[in-house]
Amino acid sequence: MRMRPPTWLPWLGPALAAGAGALAGEFWLGGGFWTVLLAALICGFAPIIAYRVWKRLHHRE
């Protein structure tokens, strides 16, 4: 029996994007704007993609 994915998981995207952008700006600013943007995009979309994959795997049962 697998657990269902939590419905709040996709809503973590904006918070994680903001956090990753802030951390990238604080610690990795040597790369500049593109480094911050890339970190925010990857961390922002990761929970959404994880939710969709988890949901698809859950419905395969």
Buried (B, 14 or more C-beta within 10 A) or exposed (E): EEEEBEEEBBEBBEEBBEBBBEBBBEEEEEEEEEBBBBBBEBBBBBBBEBBEEBBEEEEEE
